[in-house]
Amino acid sequence: MDANAVLDIGLQGLLIAAKLSAPVLITALVVGFAISLLQSITQIQEVTLSFVPKAAAVAIALLVCGHWMISEMVSFTHHMFEMIPSLLGTG
């Protein structure tokens, strides 16, 4: 196994982590921004007000994107296991 293979595996791991976390993070960002905008318009400055809608939105995002996230992770894992013989130099 050479340095290029290690860097390639690391890059693929970082890309899959970013791809899998994007729906949840973007949902939390959008809902948090909307709630903070609503709070600034209505002058309600309660810190805990944004927690429940953000948690509900993230749960919905996980329900919607969960199957895709699991299938992406399974295909990435299969790809990594298929690379083992070539990384060991036996294939």
PDB file of N, CA, C and O in Angstrom:
ATOM      1  N   MET A   1       0.854  -1.164   0.000  1.00  0.00           N
ATOM      2  CA  MET A   1       0.000   0.000   0.000  1.00  0.00           C
ATOM      3  C   MET A   1       0.901   1.229   0.000  1.00  0.00           C
ATOM      4  O   MET A   1       1.775   1.374   0.855  1.00  0.00           O
ATOM      5  N   ASP A   2       0.679   2.103  -0.963  1.00  0.00           N
ATOM      6  CA  ASP A   2       1.508   3.297  -1.045  1.00  0.00           C
ATOM      7  C   ASP A   2       0.732   4.519  -0.524  1.00  0.00           C
ATOM      8  O   ASP A   2      -0.439   4.424  -0.156  1.00  0.00           O
ATOM      9  N   ALA A   3       1.412   5.644  -0.507  1.00  0.00           N
ATOM     10  CA  ALA A   3       0.829   6.868   0.052  1.00  0.00           C
ATOM     11  C   ALA A   3      -0.359   7.356  -0.771  1.00  0.00           C
ATOM     12  O   ALA A   3      -1.303   7.922  -0.220  1.00  0.00           O
ATOM     13  N   ASN A   4      -0.319   7.143  -2.078  1.00  0.00           N
ATOM     14  CA  ASN A   4      -1.438   7.578  -2.915  1.00  0.00           C
ATOM     15  C   ASN A   4      -2.721   6.825  -2.589  1.00  0.00           C
ATOM     16  O   ASN A   4      -3.806   7.407  -2.597  1.00  0.00           O
ATOM     17  N   ALA A   5      -2.599   5.540  -2.302  1.00  0.00           N
ATOM     18  CA  ALA A   5      -3.780   4.750  -1.943  1.00  0.00           C
ATOM     19  C   ALA A   5      -4.364   5.217  -0.617  1.00  0.00           C
ATOM     20  O   ALA A   5      -5.581   5.301  -0.459  1.00  0.00           O
ATOM     21  N   VAL A   6      -3.490   5.517   0.327  1.00  0.00           N
ATOM     22  CA  VAL A   6      -3.962   6.001   1.632  1.00  0.00           C
ATOM     23  C   VAL A   6      -4.659   7.346   1.475  1.00  0.00           C
ATOM     24  O   VAL A   6      -5.718   7.574   2.061  1.00  0.00           O
ATOM     25  N   LEU A   7      -4.067   8.234   0.688  1.00  0.00           N
ATOM     26  CA  LEU A   7      -4.685   9.541   0.465  1.00  0.00           C
ATOM     27  C   LEU A   7      -6.014   9.411  -0.274  1.00  0.00           C
ATOM     28  O   LEU A   7      -6.963  10.139   0.018  1.00  0.00           O
ATOM     29  N   ASP A   8      -6.084   8.488  -1.229  1.00  0.00           N
ATOM     30  CA  ASP A   8      -7.328   8.277  -1.962  1.00  0.00           C
ATOM     31  C   ASP A   8      -8.430   7.756  -1.046  1.00  0.00           C
ATOM     32  O   ASP A   8      -9.569   8.216  -1.128  1.00  0.00           O
ATOM     33  N   ILE A   9      -8.106   6.807  -0.179  1.00  0.00           N
ATOM     34  CA  ILE A   9      -9.092   6.282   0.768  1.00  0.00           C
ATOM     35  C   ILE A   9      -9.525   7.375   1.742  1.00  0.00           C
ATOM     36  O   ILE A   9     -10.711   7.484   2.055  1.00  0.00           O
ATOM     37  N   GLY A  10      -8.599   8.171   2.218  1.00  0.00           N
ATOM     38  CA  GLY A  10      -8.942   9.270   3.115  1.00  0.00           C
ATOM     39  C   GLY A  10      -9.841  10.296   2.443  1.00  0.00           C
ATOM     40  O   GLY A  10     -10.797  10.783   3.047  1.00  0.00           O
ATOM     41  N   LEU A  11      -9.532  10.626   1.182  1.00  0.00           N
ATOM     42  CA  LEU A  11     -10.352  11.577   0.440  1.00  0.00           C
ATOM     43  C   LEU A  11     -11.750  11.030   0.211  1.00  0.00           C
ATOM     44  O   LEU A  11     -12.733  11.756   0.361  1.00  0.00           O
ATOM     45  N   GLN A  12     -11.849   9.755  -0.150  1.00  0.00           N
ATOM     46  CA  GLN A  12     -13.162   9.140  -0.346  1.00  0.00           C
ATOM     47  C   GLN A  12     -13.957   9.119   0.954  1.00  0.00           C
ATOM     48  O   GLN A  12     -15.170   9.331   0.945  1.00  0.00           O
ATOM     49  N   GLY A  13     -13.281   8.864   2.068  1.00  0.00           N
ATOM     50  CA  GLY A  13     -13.956   8.868   3.364  1.00  0.00           C
ATOM     51  C   GLY A  13     -14.474  10.245   3.736  1.00  0.00           C
ATOM     52  O   GLY A  13     -15.588  10.374   4.245  1.00  0.00           O
ATOM     53  N   LEU A  14     -13.679  11.272   3.486  1.00  0.00           N
ATOM     54  CA  LEU A  14     -14.120  12.631   3.778  1.00  0.00           C
ATOM     55  C   LEU A  14     -15.276  13.055   2.882  1.00  0.00           C
ATOM     56  O   LEU A  14     -16.205  13.724   3.335  1.00  0.00           O
ATOM     57  N   LEU A  15     -15.220  12.669   1.617  1.00  0.00           N
ATOM     58  CA  LEU A  15     -16.305  13.016   0.696  1.00  0.00           C
ATOM     59  C   LEU A  15     -17.614  12.328   1.069  1.00  0.00           C
ATOM     60  O   LEU A  15     -18.677  12.947   1.015  1.00  0.00           O
ATOM     61  N   ILE A  16     -17.543  11.056   1.446  1.00  0.00           N
ATOM     62  CA  ILE A  16     -18.764  10.358   1.826  1.00  0.00           C
ATOM     63  C   ILE A  16     -19.314  10.917   3.131  1.00  0.00           C
ATOM     64  O   ILE A  16     -20.530  10.982   3.308  1.00  0.00           O
ATOM     65  N   ALA A  17     -18.433  11.326   4.052  1.00  0.00           N
ATOM     66  CA  ALA A  17     -18.899  11.934   5.302  1.00  0.00           C
ATOM     67  C   ALA A  17     -19.588  13.268   5.031  1.00  0.00           C
ATOM     68  O   ALA A  17     -20.615  13.568   5.640  1.00  0.00           O
ATOM     69  N   ALA A  18     -19.040  14.062   4.135  1.00  0.00           N
ATOM     70  CA  ALA A  18     -19.657  15.344   3.793  1.00  0.00           C
ATOM     71  C   ALA A  18     -20.982  15.126   3.077  1.00  0.00           C
ATOM     72  O   ALA A  18     -21.953  15.842   3.324  1.00  0.00           O
ATOM     73  N   LYS A  19     -21.021  14.137   2.190  1.00  0.00           N
ATOM     74  CA  LYS A  19     -22.242  13.857   1.438  1.00  0.00           C
ATOM     75  C   LYS A  19     -23.353  13.358   2.361  1.00  0.00           C
ATOM     76  O   LYS A  19     -24.515  13.720   2.181  1.00  0.00           O
ATOM     77  N   LEU A  20     -23.005  12.532   3.346  1.00  0.00           N
ATOM     78  CA  LEU A  20     -24.016  11.976   4.234  1.00  0.00           C
ATOM     79  C   LEU A  20     -24.495  12.983   5.276  1.00  0.00           C
ATOM     80  O   LEU A  20     -25.643  12.920   5.716  1.00  0.00           O
ATOM     81  N   SER A  21     -23.634  13.901   5.671  1.00  0.00           N
ATOM     82  CA  SER A  21     -24.041  14.870   6.694  1.00  0.00           C
ATOM     83  C   SER A  21     -24.721  16.096   6.105  1.00  0.00           C
ATOM     84  O   SER A  21     -25.346  16.860   6.841  1.00  0.00           O
ATOM     85  N   ALA A  22     -24.617  16.302   4.807  1.00  0.00           N
ATOM     86  CA  ALA A  22     -25.173  17.507   4.183  1.00  0.00           C
ATOM     87  C   ALA A  22     -26.682  17.665   4.365  1.00  0.00           C
ATOM     88  O   ALA A  22     -27.110  18.762   4.723  1.00  0.00           O
ATOM     89  N   PRO A  23     -27.521  16.645   4.144  1.00  0.00           N
ATOM     90  CA  PRO A  23     -28.962  16.880   4.309  1.00  0.00           C
ATOM     91  C   PRO A  23     -29.353  17.308   5.722  1.00  0.00           C
ATOM     92  O   PRO A  23     -30.195  18.188   5.898  1.00  0.00           O
ATOM     93  N   VAL A  24     -28.746  16.688   6.715  1.00  0.00           N
ATOM     94  CA  VAL A  24     -29.075  17.017   8.101  1.00  0.00           C
ATOM     95  C   VAL A  24     -28.573  18.415   8.462  1.00  0.00           C
ATOM     96  O   VAL A  24     -29.293  19.199   9.080  1.00  0.00           O
ATOM     97  N   LEU A  25     -27.346  18.718   8.076  1.00  0.00           N
ATOM     98  CA  LEU A  25     -26.775  20.022   8.417  1.00  0.00           C
ATOM     99  C   LEU A  25     -27.478  21.163   7.687  1.00  0.00           C
ATOM    100  O   LEU A  25     -27.725  22.217   8.273  1.00  0.00           O
ATOM    101  N   ILE A  26     -27.797  20.958   6.425  1.00  0.00           N
ATOM    102  CA  ILE A  26     -28.476  22.023   5.669  1.00  0.00           C
ATOM    103  C   ILE A  26     -29.886  22.240   6.213  1.00  0.00           C
ATOM    104  O   ILE A  26     -30.352  23.376   6.294  1.00  0.00           O
ATOM    105  N   THR A  27     -30.571  21.147   6.588  1.00  0.00           N
ATOM    106  CA  THR A  27     -31.896  21.284   7.188  1.00  0.00           C
ATOM    107  C   THR A  27     -31.834  22.065   8.493  1.00  0.00           C
ATOM    108  O   THR A  27     -32.641  22.967   8.716  1.00  0.00           O
ATOM    109  N   ALA A  28     -30.882  21.725   9.356  1.00  0.00           N
ATOM    110  CA  ALA A  28     -30.738  22.442  10.628  1.00  0.00           C
ATOM    111  C   ALA A  28     -30.379  23.899  10.398  1.00  0.00           C
ATOM    112  O   ALA A  28     -30.842  24.775  11.129  1.00  0.00           O
ATOM    113  N   LEU A  29     -29.554  24.171   9.386  1.00  0.00           N
ATOM    114  CA  LEU A  29     -29.172  25.544   9.075  1.00  0.00           C
ATOM    115  C   LEU A  29     -30.367  26.362   8.605  1.00  0.00           C
ATOM    116  O   LEU A  29     -30.566  27.488   9.062  1.00  0.00           O
ATOM    117  N   VAL A  30     -31.157  25.810   7.701  1.00  0.00           N
ATOM    118  CA  VAL A  30     -32.302  26.539   7.155  1.00  0.00           C
ATOM    119  C   VAL A  30     -33.356  26.778   8.237  1.00  0.00           C
ATOM    120  O   VAL A  30     -33.885  27.883   8.358  1.00  0.00           O
ATOM    121  N   VAL A  31     -33.659  25.749   9.018  1.00  0.00           N
ATOM    122  CA  VAL A  31     -34.668  25.907  10.073  1.00  0.00           C
ATOM    123  C   VAL A  31     -34.167  26.871  11.145  1.00  0.00           C
ATOM    124  O   VAL A  31     -34.934  27.704  11.628  1.00  0.00           O
ATOM    125  N   GLY A  32     -32.907  26.772  11.519  1.00  0.00           N
ATOM    126  CA  GLY A  32     -32.352  27.699  12.506  1.00  0.00           C
ATOM    127  C   GLY A  32     -32.383  29.134  12.019  1.00  0.00           C
ATOM    128  O   GLY A  32     -32.679  30.046  12.791  1.00  0.00           O
ATOM    129  N   PHE A  33     -32.082  29.345  10.748  1.00  0.00           N
ATOM    130  CA  PHE A  33     -32.135  30.700  10.189  1.00  0.00           C
ATOM    131  C   PHE A  33     -33.566  31.227  10.168  1.00  0.00           C
ATOM    132  O   PHE A  33     -33.812  32.384  10.508  1.00  0.00           O
ATOM    133  N   ALA A  34     -34.507  30.376   9.770  1.00  0.00           N
ATOM    134  CA  ALA A  34     -35.914  30.812   9.723  1.00  0.00           C
ATOM    135  C   ALA A  34     -36.426  31.156  11.115  1.00  0.00           C
ATOM    136  O   ALA A  34     -37.144  32.141  11.286  1.00  0.00           O
ATOM    137  N   ILE A  35     -36.065  30.358  12.103  1.00  0.00           N
ATOM    138  CA  ILE A  35     -36.520  30.632  13.476  1.00  0.00           C
ATOM    139  C   ILE A  35     -35.869  31.906  14.010  1.00  0.00           C
ATOM    140  O   ILE A  35     -36.529  32.711  14.667  1.00  0.00           O
ATOM    141  N   SER A  36     -34.586  32.091  13.734  1.00  0.00           N
ATOM    142  CA  SER A  36     -33.931  33.319  14.215  1.00  0.00           C
ATOM    143  C   SER A  36     -34.493  34.550  13.511  1.00  0.00           C
ATOM    144  O   SER A  36     -34.592  35.618  14.116  1.00  0.00           O
ATOM    145  N   LEU A  37     -34.858  34.413  12.250  1.00  0.00           N
ATOM    146  CA  LEU A  37     -35.499  35.517  11.549  1.00  0.00           C
ATOM    147  C   LEU A  37     -36.870  35.819  12.158  1.00  0.00           C
ATOM    148  O   LEU A  37     -37.224  36.982  12.348  1.00  0.00           O
ATOM    149  N   LEU A  38     -37.635  34.776  12.461  1.00  0.00           N
ATOM    150  CA  LEU A  38     -38.929  34.944  13.108  1.00  0.00           C
ATOM    151  C   LEU A  38     -38.773  35.575  14.495  1.00  0.00           C
ATOM    152  O   LEU A  38     -39.568  36.428  14.891  1.00  0.00           O
ATOM    153  N   GLN A  39     -37.740  35.147  15.226  1.00  0.00           N
ATOM    154  CA  GLN A  39     -37.499  35.715  16.547  1.00  0.00           C
ATOM    155  C   GLN A  39     -37.119  37.188  16.468  1.00  0.00           C
ATOM    156  O   GLN A  39     -37.535  37.986  17.307  1.00  0.00           O
ATOM    157  N   SER A  40     -36.340  37.542  15.476  1.00  0.00           N
ATOM    158  CA  SER A  40     -35.947  38.943  15.362  1.00  0.00           C
ATOM    159  C   SER A  40     -37.111  39.821  14.899  1.00  0.00           C
ATOM    160  O   SER A  40     -37.194  40.993  15.267  1.00  0.00           O
ATOM    161  N   ILE A  41     -38.010  39.250  14.090  1.00  0.00           N
ATOM    162  CA  ILE A  41     -39.172  40.017  13.642  1.00  0.00           C
ATOM    163  C   ILE A  41     -40.152  40.235  14.799  1.00  0.00           C
ATOM    164  O   ILE A  41     -40.677  41.334  14.979  1.00  0.00           O
ATOM    165  N   THR A  42     -40.390  39.177  15.579  1.00  0.00           N
ATOM    166  CA  THR A  42     -41.375  39.268  16.661  1.00  0.00           C
ATOM    167  C   THR A  42     -40.772  39.727  17.977  1.00  0.00           C
ATOM    168  O   THR A  42     -41.507  39.900  18.949  1.00  0.00           O
ATOM    169  N   GLN A  43     -39.471  39.929  18.045  1.00  0.00           N
ATOM    170  CA  GLN A  43     -38.768  40.382  19.245  1.00  0.00           C
ATOM    171  C   GLN A  43     -38.862  39.380  20.396  1.00  0.00           C
ATOM    172  O   GLN A  43     -38.749  39.759  21.561  1.00  0.00           O
ATOM    173  N   ILE A  44     -39.068  38.106  20.071  1.00  0.00           N
ATOM    174  CA  ILE A  44     -39.064  37.055  21.100  1.00  0.00           C
ATOM    175  C   ILE A  44     -37.644  36.510  21.165  1.00  0.00           C
ATOM    176  O   ILE A  44     -37.180  35.872  20.219  1.00  0.00           O
ATOM    177  N   GLN A  45     -36.958  36.751  22.259  1.00  0.00           N
ATOM    178  CA  GLN A  45     -35.563  36.345  22.377  1.00  0.00           C
ATOM    179  C   GLN A  45     -35.421  35.172  23.345  1.00  0.00           C
ATOM    180  O   GLN A  45     -34.732  35.274  24.360  1.00  0.00           O
ATOM    181  N   GLU A  46     -36.067  34.080  23.027  1.00  0.00           N
ATOM    182  CA  GLU A  46     -35.971  32.880  23.839  1.00  0.00           C
ATOM    183  C   GLU A  46     -35.011  31.911  23.149  1.00  0.00           C
ATOM    184  O   GLU A  46     -35.224  31.530  21.999  1.00  0.00           O
ATOM    185  N   VAL A  47     -33.962  31.521  23.854  1.00  0.00           N
ATOM    186  CA  VAL A  47     -32.919  30.680  23.258  1.00  0.00           C
ATOM    187  C   VAL A  47     -33.434  29.274  22.984  1.00  0.00           C
ATOM    188  O   VAL A  47     -33.078  28.669  21.973  1.00  0.00           O
ATOM    189  N   THR A  48     -34.261  28.754  23.867  1.00  0.00           N
ATOM    190  CA  THR A  48     -34.721  27.369  23.725  1.00  0.00           C
ATOM    191  C   THR A  48     -35.832  27.207  22.693  1.00  0.00           C
ATOM    192  O   THR A  48     -36.220  26.079  22.390  1.00  0.00           O
ATOM    193  N   LEU A  49     -36.351  28.299  22.150  1.00  0.00           N
ATOM    194  CA  LEU A  49     -37.458  28.228  21.195  1.00  0.00           C
ATOM    195  C   LEU A  49     -37.061  27.525  19.894  1.00  0.00           C
ATOM    196  O   LEU A  49     -37.908  26.907  19.249  1.00  0.00           O
ATOM    197  N   SER A  50     -35.819  27.607  19.511  1.00  0.00           N
ATOM    198  CA  SER A  50     -35.406  27.032  18.227  1.00  0.00           C
ATOM    199  C   SER A  50     -35.078  25.547  18.311  1.00  0.00           C
ATOM    200  O   SER A  50     -34.898  24.901  17.279  1.00  0.00           O
ATOM    201  N   PHE A  51     -34.996  24.994  19.514  1.00  0.00           N
ATOM    202  CA  PHE A  51     -34.555  23.609  19.646  1.00  0.00           C
ATOM    203  C   PHE A  51     -35.579  22.609  19.106  1.00  0.00           C
ATOM    204  O   PHE A  51     -35.216  21.724  18.333  1.00  0.00           O
ATOM    205  N   VAL A  52     -36.834  22.731  19.493  1.00  0.00           N
ATOM    206  CA  VAL A  52     -37.847  21.739  19.104  1.00  0.00           C
ATOM    207  C   VAL A  52     -38.095  21.731  17.595  1.00  0.00           C
ATOM    208  O   VAL A  52     -38.102  20.653  17.001  1.00  0.00           O
ATOM    209  N   PRO A  53     -38.300  22.887  16.944  1.00  0.00           N
ATOM    210  CA  PRO A  53     -38.487  22.821  15.485  1.00  0.00           C
ATOM    211  C   PRO A  53     -37.263  22.292  14.742  1.00  0.00           C
ATOM    212  O   PRO A  53     -37.391  21.586  13.742  1.00  0.00           O
ATOM    213  N   LYS A  54     -36.073  22.642  15.242  1.00  0.00           N
ATOM    214  CA  LYS A  54     -34.858  22.160  14.585  1.00  0.00           C
ATOM    215  C   LYS A  54     -34.724  20.650  14.756  1.00  0.00           C
ATOM    216  O   LYS A  54     -34.345  19.955  13.813  1.00  0.00           O
ATOM    217  N   ALA A  55     -35.030  20.135  15.945  1.00  0.00           N
ATOM    218  CA  ALA A  55     -34.966  18.686  16.178  1.00  0.00           C
ATOM    219  C   ALA A  55     -35.995  17.953  15.328  1.00  0.00           C
ATOM    220  O   ALA A  55     -35.708  16.884  14.789  1.00  0.00           O
ATOM    221  N   ALA A  56     -37.187  18.517  15.205  1.00  0.00           N
ATOM    222  CA  ALA A  56     -38.219  17.885  14.381  1.00  0.00           C
ATOM    223  C   ALA A  56     -37.826  17.890  12.904  1.00  0.00           C
ATOM    224  O   ALA A  56     -38.028  16.902  12.198  1.00  0.00           O
ATOM    225  N   ALA A  57     -37.269  18.999  12.448  1.00  0.00           N
ATOM    226  CA  ALA A  57     -36.850  19.085  11.043  1.00  0.00           C
ATOM    227  C   ALA A  57     -35.714  18.117  10.739  1.00  0.00           C
ATOM    228  O   ALA A  57     -35.686  17.508   9.670  1.00  0.00           O
ATOM    229  N   VAL A  58     -34.787  17.975  11.664  1.00  0.00           N
ATOM    230  CA  VAL A  58     -33.682  17.029  11.464  1.00  0.00           C
ATOM    231  C   VAL A  58     -34.213  15.595  11.458  1.00  0.00           C
ATOM    232  O   VAL A  58     -33.749  14.771  10.670  1.00  0.00           O
ATOM    233  N   ALA A  59     -35.179  15.290  12.326  1.00  0.00           N
ATOM    234  CA  ALA A  59     -35.775  13.947  12.329  1.00  0.00           C
ATOM    235  C   ALA A  59     -36.483  13.667  11.013  1.00  0.00           C
ATOM    236  O   ALA A  59     -36.387  12.560  10.483  1.00  0.00           O
ATOM    237  N   ILE A  60     -37.190  14.655  10.478  1.00  0.00           N
ATOM    238  CA  ILE A  60     -37.861  14.480   9.183  1.00  0.00           C
ATOM    239  C   ILE A  60     -36.841  14.305   8.059  1.00  0.00           C
ATOM    240  O   ILE A  60     -37.040  13.496   7.153  1.00  0.00           O
ATOM    241  N   ALA A  61     -35.743  15.071   8.124  1.00  0.00           N
ATOM    242  CA  ALA A  61     -34.690  14.931   7.111  1.00  0.00           C
ATOM    243  C   ALA A  61     -34.068  13.544   7.168  1.00  0.00           C
ATOM    244  O   ALA A  61     -33.752  12.962   6.131  1.00  0.00           O
ATOM    245  N   LEU A  62     -33.890  13.010   8.372  1.00  0.00           N
ATOM    246  CA  LEU A  62     -33.355  11.655   8.502  1.00  0.00           C
ATOM    247  C   LEU A  62     -34.338  10.618   7.971  1.00  0.00           C
ATOM    248  O   LEU A  62     -33.927   9.631   7.360  1.00  0.00           O
ATOM    249  N   LEU A  63     -35.633  10.833   8.199  1.00  0.00           N
ATOM    250  CA  LEU A  63     -36.631   9.905   7.658  1.00  0.00           C
ATOM    251  C   LEU A  63     -36.661   9.938   6.138  1.00  0.00           C
ATOM    252  O   LEU A  63     -36.788   8.900   5.489  1.00  0.00           O
ATOM    253  N   VAL A  64     -36.544  11.134   5.573  1.00  0.00           N
ATOM    254  CA  VAL A  64     -36.605  11.274   4.121  1.00  0.00           C
ATOM    255  C   VAL A  64     -35.329  10.753   3.463  1.00  0.00           C
ATOM    256  O   VAL A  64     -35.395  10.033   2.467  1.00  0.00           O
ATOM    257  N   CYS A  65     -34.174  11.111   4.009  1.00  0.00           N
ATOM    258  CA  CYS A  65     -32.886  10.785   3.380  1.00  0.00           C
ATOM    259  C   CYS A  65     -32.219   9.550   3.961  1.00  0.00           C
ATOM    260  O   CYS A  65     -31.145   9.160   3.502  1.00  0.00           O
ATOM    261  N   GLY A  66     -32.828   8.928   4.955  1.00  0.00           N
ATOM    262  CA  GLY A  66     -32.181   7.809   5.645  1.00  0.00           C
ATOM    263  C   GLY A  66     -31.851   6.636   4.740  1.00  0.00           C
ATOM    264  O   GLY A  66     -30.752   6.086   4.817  1.00  0.00           O
ATOM    265  N   HIS A  67     -32.784   6.245   3.885  1.00  0.00           N
ATOM    266  CA  HIS A  67     -32.540   5.100   3.003  1.00  0.00           C
ATOM    267  C   HIS A  67     -31.381   5.395   2.040  1.00  0.00           C
ATOM    268  O   HIS A  67     -30.529   4.540   1.800  1.00  0.00           O
ATOM    269  N   TRP A  68     -31.362   6.599   1.502  1.00  0.00           N
ATOM    270  CA  TRP A  68     -30.272   6.982   0.602  1.00  0.00           C
ATOM    271  C   TRP A  68     -28.941   6.989   1.344  1.00  0.00           C
ATOM    272  O   TRP A  68     -27.930   6.538   0.806  1.00  0.00           O
ATOM    273  N   MET A  69     -28.934   7.499   2.578  1.00  0.00           N
ATOM    274  CA  MET A  69     -27.696   7.555   3.354  1.00  0.00           C
ATOM    275  C   MET A  69     -27.157   6.158   3.642  1.00  0.00           C
ATOM    276  O   MET A  69     -25.955   5.915   3.535  1.00  0.00           O
ATOM    277  N   ILE A  70     -28.047   5.248   4.007  1.00  0.00           N
ATOM    278  CA  ILE A  70     -27.611   3.876   4.296  1.00  0.00           C
ATOM    279  C   ILE A  70     -27.101   3.192   3.038  1.00  0.00           C
ATOM    280  O   ILE A  70     -26.090   2.492   3.086  1.00  0.00           O
ATOM    281  N   SER A  71     -27.785   3.383   1.910  1.00  0.00           N
ATOM    282  CA  SER A  71     -27.331   2.741   0.672  1.00  0.00           C
ATOM    283  C   SER A  71     -25.987   3.307   0.210  1.00  0.00           C
ATOM    284  O   SER A  71     -25.155   2.565  -0.312  1.00  0.00           O
ATOM    285  N   GLU A  72     -25.766   4.612   0.398  1.00  0.00           N
ATOM    286  CA  GLU A  72     -24.462   5.207   0.062  1.00  0.00           C
ATOM    287  C   GLU A  72     -23.357   4.621   0.940  1.00  0.00           C
ATOM    288  O   GLU A  72     -22.272   4.307   0.449  1.00  0.00           O
ATOM    289  N   MET A  73     -23.629   4.475   2.224  1.00  0.00           N
ATOM    290  CA  MET A  73     -22.626   3.947   3.138  1.00  0.00           C
ATOM    291  C   MET A  73     -22.336   2.476   2.857  1.00  0.00           C
ATOM    292  O   MET A  73     -21.189   2.039   2.955  1.00  0.00           O
ATOM    293  N   VAL A  74     -23.362   1.717   2.512  1.00  0.00           N
ATOM    294  CA  VAL A  74     -23.164   0.295   2.184  1.00  0.00           C
ATOM    295  C   VAL A  74     -22.349   0.158   0.907  1.00  0.00           C
ATOM    296  O   VAL A  74     -21.454  -0.684   0.839  1.00  0.00           O
ATOM    297  N   SER A  75     -22.640   0.967  -0.106  1.00  0.00           N
ATOM    298  CA  SER A  75     -21.866   0.874  -1.343  1.00  0.00           C
ATOM    299  C   SER A  75     -20.417   1.320  -1.121  1.00  0.00           C
ATOM    300  O   SER A  75     -19.499   0.751  -1.710  1.00  0.00           O
ATOM    301  N   PHE A  76     -20.209   2.325  -0.283  1.00  0.00           N
ATOM    302  CA  PHE A  76     -18.843   2.740   0.040  1.00  0.00           C
ATOM    303  C   PHE A  76     -18.095   1.615   0.761  1.00  0.00           C
ATOM    304  O   PHE A  76     -16.926   1.357   0.473  1.00  0.00           O
ATOM    305  N   THR A  77     -18.773   0.948   1.698  1.00  0.00           N
ATOM    306  CA  THR A  77     -18.139  -0.142   2.440  1.00  0.00           C
ATOM    307  C   THR A  77     -17.824  -1.309   1.513  1.00  0.00           C
ATOM    308  O   THR A  77     -16.753  -1.907   1.623  1.00  0.00           O
ATOM    309  N   HIS A  78     -18.735  -1.646   0.602  1.00  0.00           N
ATOM    310  CA  HIS A  78     -18.469  -2.712  -0.368  1.00  0.00           C
ATOM    311  C   HIS A  78     -17.274  -2.354  -1.244  1.00  0.00           C
ATOM    312  O   HIS A  78     -16.434  -3.205  -1.538  1.00  0.00           O
ATOM    313  N   HIS A  79     -17.202  -1.106  -1.654  1.00  0.00           N
ATOM    314  CA  HIS A  79     -16.078  -0.662  -2.477  1.00  0.00           C
ATOM    315  C   HIS A  79     -14.760  -0.779  -1.701  1.00  0.00           C
ATOM    316  O   HIS A  79     -13.747  -1.194  -2.265  1.00  0.00           O
ATOM    317  N   MET A  80     -14.769  -0.421  -0.435  1.00  0.00           N
ATOM    318  CA  MET A  80     -13.549  -0.532   0.378  1.00  0.00           C
ATOM    319  C   MET A  80     -13.135  -1.993   0.543  1.00  0.00           C
ATOM    320  O   MET A  80     -11.949  -2.313   0.464  1.00  0.00           O
ATOM    321  N   PHE A  81     -14.111  -2.888   0.775  1.00  0.00           N
ATOM    322  CA  PHE A  81     -13.781  -4.304   0.915  1.00  0.00           C
ATOM    323  C   PHE A  81     -13.274  -4.893  -0.398  1.00  0.00           C
ATOM    324  O   PHE A  81     -12.413  -5.773  -0.385  1.00  0.00           O
ATOM    325  N   GLU A  82     -13.795  -4.419  -1.533  1.00  0.00           N
ATOM    326  CA  GLU A  82     -13.313  -4.895  -2.827  1.00  0.00           C
ATOM    327  C   GLU A  82     -11.896  -4.428  -3.109  1.00  0.00           C
ATOM    328  O   GLU A  82     -11.175  -5.067  -3.875  1.00  0.00           O
ATOM    329  N   MET A  83     -11.489  -3.323  -2.500  1.00  0.00           N
ATOM    330  CA  MET A  83     -10.137  -2.794  -2.707  1.00  0.00           C
ATOM    331  C   MET A  83      -9.067  -3.497  -1.884  1.00  0.00           C
ATOM    332  O   MET A  83      -7.879  -3.304  -2.141  1.00  0.00           O
ATOM    333  N   ILE A  84      -9.452  -4.305  -0.903  1.00  0.00           N
ATOM    334  CA  ILE A  84      -8.478  -4.936  -0.011  1.00  0.00           C
ATOM    335  C   ILE A  84      -7.451  -5.778  -0.757  1.00  0.00           C
ATOM    336  O   ILE A  84      -6.260  -5.621  -0.488  1.00  0.00           O
ATOM    337  N   PRO A  85      -7.840  -6.676  -1.692  1.00  0.00           N
ATOM    338  CA  PRO A  85      -6.809  -7.473  -2.384  1.00  0.00           C
ATOM    339  C   PRO A  85      -5.817  -6.610  -3.167  1.00  0.00           C
ATOM    340  O   PRO A  85      -4.619  -6.892  -3.172  1.00  0.00           O
ATOM    341  N   SER A  86      -6.306  -5.576  -3.819  1.00  0.00           N
ATOM    342  CA  SER A  86      -5.375  -4.744  -4.592  1.00  0.00           C
ATOM    343  C   SER A  86      -4.464  -3.927  -3.676  1.00  0.00           C
ATOM    344  O   SER A  86      -3.319  -3.647  -4.030  1.00  0.00           O
ATOM    345  N   LEU A  87      -4.962  -3.549  -2.512  1.00  0.00           N
ATOM    346  CA  LEU A  87      -4.118  -2.794  -1.574  1.00  0.00           C
ATOM    347  C   LEU A  87      -3.056  -3.675  -0.939  1.00  0.00           C
ATOM    348  O   LEU A  87      -1.968  -3.206  -0.605  1.00  0.00           O
ATOM    349  N   LEU A  88      -3.378  -4.970  -0.772  1.00  0.00           N
ATOM    350  CA  LEU A  88      -2.392  -5.887  -0.207  1.00  0.00           C
ATOM    351  C   LEU A  88      -1.404  -6.386  -1.238  1.00  0.00           C
ATOM    352  O   LEU A  88      -0.388  -6.988  -0.893  1.00  0.00           O
ATOM    353  N   GLY A  89      -1.700  -6.136  -2.507  1.00  0.00           N
ATOM    354  CA  GLY A  89      -0.790  -6.540  -3.576  1.00  0.00           C
ATOM    355  C   GLY A  89      -1.010  -7.966  -4.044  1.00  0.00           C
ATOM    356  O   GLY A  89      -0.167  -8.509  -4.757  1.00  0.00           O
ATOM    357  N   THR A  90      -2.123  -8.591  -3.662  1.00  0.00           N
ATOM    358  CA  THR A  90      -2.378  -9.973  -4.064  1.00  0.00           C
ATOM    359  C   THR A  90      -3.319 -10.053  -5.251  1.00  0.00           C
ATOM    360  O   THR A  90      -3.550 -11.139  -5.780  1.00  0.00           O
ATOM    361  N   GLY A  91      -3.865  -8.929  -5.677  1.00  0.00           N
ATOM    362  CA  GLY A  91      -4.828  -9.011  -6.766  1.00  0.00           C
ATOM    363  C   GLY A  91      -4.496  -8.039  -7.776  1.00  0.00           C
ATOM    364  O   GLY A  91      -5.187  -7.940  -8.789  1.00  0.00           O
TER     365      GLY A  91
END
